[in-house]
């Protein structure tokens, strides 16, 4: 062997390269799933903190409710019951908008957490092991076991 000769190493087969690439893709997808899960958790904590803050300090939210009432047209949402009595539905509509938006943001953040968890589950689970456990459980039940 001369100084500039390289040793004859077996070249990796295409199947091995694809297998390694598959592992890397699964790892990247798992990281993306964890990121989605973390963002969903962060948003859920923020939503619940804001709801808690409004429940504990309602005076802080009065200005926000008033602004939403103006946006929704508080003057047009007044109903006259008697000549001297009117019901103001503008603030009620503003509260409705805030409550429904908090509800929707809570649902979206929980959905993000569920989606992230599913991505992690799909990319990290060993399907053969799960299949073996399910087959064992079904076999055990069919044989009269608990």
C-alpha positions as CSV (number, residue, x, y, z in Angstrom):
1,X,0.0,0.0,0.0
2,X,1.3,3.4,-1.0
3,X,1.1,6.6,1.1
4,X,-1.7,8.1,-1.1
5,X,-3.8,5.0,-1.4
6,X,-7.0,4.9,0.6
7,X,-8.0,1.6,2.2
8,X,-10.8,-0.2,0.6
9,X,-13.8,0.4,2.8
10,X,-17.2,-1.0,1.9
11,X,-19.5,1.7,0.6
12,X,-22.7,2.1,2.6
13,X,-25.7,0.8,0.8
14,X,-28.6,3.0,-0.2
15,X,-30.9,1.2,2.3
16,X,-28.6,2.1,5.2
17,X,-28.4,5.7,4.1
18,X,-32.2,5.9,3.8
19,X,-32.5,4.3,7.2
20,X,-30.2,6.9,8.8
21,X,-32.0,9.7,7.0
22,X,-35.3,8.3,8.3
23,X,-34.0,8.4,11.9
24,X,-32.9,12.0,11.4
25,X,-36.3,13.0,9.9
26,X,-38.1,11.3,12.8
27,X,-35.9,13.2,15.2
28,X,-36.6,16.5,13.5
29,X,-40.3,15.8,13.5
30,X,-40.2,14.9,17.2
31,X,-38.5,18.2,17.9
32,X,-41.1,20.1,15.8
33,X,-43.8,18.3,17.8
34,X,-42.2,19.2,21.1
35,X,-42.0,22.8,19.9
36,X,-45.7,22.9,19.0
37,X,-46.5,21.3,22.3
38,X,-44.5,23.9,24.2
39,X,-46.1,26.8,22.3
40,X,-49.6,25.4,23.0
41,X,-48.7,25.0,26.7
42,X,-47.4,28.6,26.8
43,X,-50.5,30.0,25.2
44,X,-52.8,27.9,27.4
45,X,-51.0,29.3,30.5
46,X,-51.4,32.8,29.2
47,X,-55.1,32.4,28.5
48,X,-55.8,30.9,31.9
49,X,-53.7,33.6,33.6
50,X,-55.6,36.3,31.9
51,X,-59.0,34.8,32.8
52,X,-57.7,34.4,36.4
53,X,-56.6,38.0,36.4
54,X,-59.9,39.3,35.2
55,X,-61.7,37.2,37.8
56,X,-59.6,38.5,40.6
57,X,-59.4,42.1,39.5
58,X,-62.5,43.0,37.5
59,X,-61.8,46.7,37.7
60,X,-58.8,46.2,35.4
61,X,-61.1,44.9,32.6
62,X,-63.7,47.6,32.7
63,X,-61.9,49.8,30.2
64,X,-61.4,46.9,27.8
65,X,-65.0,46.0,28.0
66,X,-66.0,49.6,27.4
67,X,-63.7,49.8,24.3
68,X,-65.3,46.6,22.9
69,X,-68.7,48.1,23.6
70,X,-67.7,51.2,21.5
71,X,-66.4,49.0,18.7
72,X,-69.6,47.0,18.6
73,X,-71.7,50.2,18.6
74,X,-72.9,50.6,22.2
75,X,-75.4,53.3,21.2
76,X,-77.2,51.1,18.8
77,X,-77.4,48.3,21.4
78,X,-79.6,50.2,23.8
79,X,-83.1,49.1,24.2
80,X,-85.7,51.4,25.6
81,X,-88.1,49.6,28.0
82,X,-90.0,52.6,29.3
83,X,-89.8,56.3,28.6
84,X,-87.1,56.7,31.3
85,X,-85.6,53.3,31.3
86,X,-83.1,51.8,28.8
87,X,-81.1,48.6,28.8
88,X,-77.5,48.9,27.7
89,X,-76.5,45.7,25.9
90,X,-73.2,47.2,24.6
91,X,-71.2,46.3,27.7
92,X,-72.8,42.8,27.7
93,X,-71.9,42.3,24.0
94,X,-68.3,43.5,24.8
95,X,-68.1,40.9,27.6
96,X,-69.5,38.3,25.2
97,X,-66.8,39.0,22.7
98,X,-64.1,38.8,25.4
99,X,-65.4,35.6,26.9
100,X,-65.9,33.9,23.5
101,X,-62.4,35.0,22.3
102,X,-60.8,33.6,25.6
103,X,-62.8,30.4,25.0
104,X,-61.6,30.1,21.4
105,X,-58.0,30.9,22.3
106,X,-58.2,28.2,25.1
107,X,-59.5,25.6,22.6
108,X,-56.8,26.5,20.0
109,X,-54.0,26.3,22.6
110,X,-55.2,23.0,23.9
111,X,-55.5,21.8,20.3
112,X,-51.9,22.8,19.7
113,X,-50.8,20.8,22.7
114,X,-52.8,17.7,21.5
115,X,-51.3,18.1,18.0
116,X,-47.8,18.4,19.3
117,X,-48.3,15.3,21.5
118,X,-49.6,13.3,18.6
119,X,-46.7,14.3,16.4
120,X,-44.2,13.2,19.1
121,X,-46.2,10.0,19.7
122,X,-46.2,9.2,15.9
123,X,-42.6,9.8,15.4
124,X,-41.2,8.2,18.6
125,X,-43.3,5.2,19.2
126,X,-42.1,1.7,18.4
127,X,-45.0,0.3,16.4
128,X,-43.7,-3.3,16.7
129,X,-43.6,-3.0,20.5
130,X,-47.1,-1.6,20.6
131,X,-48.4,-4.3,18.3
132,X,-46.8,-7.0,20.5
133,X,-48.4,-5.6,23.6
134,X,-51.8,-5.3,22.0
135,X,-51.5,-8.9,20.7
136,X,-50.5,-10.1,24.1
137,X,-53.4,-8.4,25.8
138,X,-55.9,-9.7,23.3
139,X,-54.5,-13.2,23.5
140,X,-54.6,-13.1,27.3
141,X,-58.2,-11.9,27.3
142,X,-59.3,-14.6,24.8
143,X,-57.7,-17.3,27.1
144,X,-59.8,-16.1,30.0
145,X,-57.2,-14.1,31.8
146,X,-57.9,-10.7,33.5
